[in-house]
Amino acid sequence: MQAINNALSGLNAAATRLAVAADNVANQSTPNYTQKDAVQSARPEGGVKVDVRNSAAVGGVDEATQVVNAATATYNFKANLSVIKAENKLSQDLLDIKA
């Protein structure tokens, strides 16, 4: 179960990071908009968390950085989803063996 919990926290983190990147791109033309950063860190009990903060970067939203952030979040989401699928498959195989 720990693997699934860790992967679920990774899914949530990836979704948050993708949402932050999308928000930054969507608001790049908004006057006085402050770019946001999604800061990911490990939790002591396992998994990860993401804090959304105002960016220290100056000069507006860098679209290239946001595209890279969105792509990275997408790959992270897929990787964590693969962990959940593998864990479910292992659990099913274990049940089949015991049956």
Secondary structure as UniProt FT lines:
FT   HELIX           2..26
FT   TURN            27..29
FT   TURN            31..32
FT   STRAND          36..42
FT   TURN            44..45
FT   STRAND          48..54
FT   HELIX           63..98
//
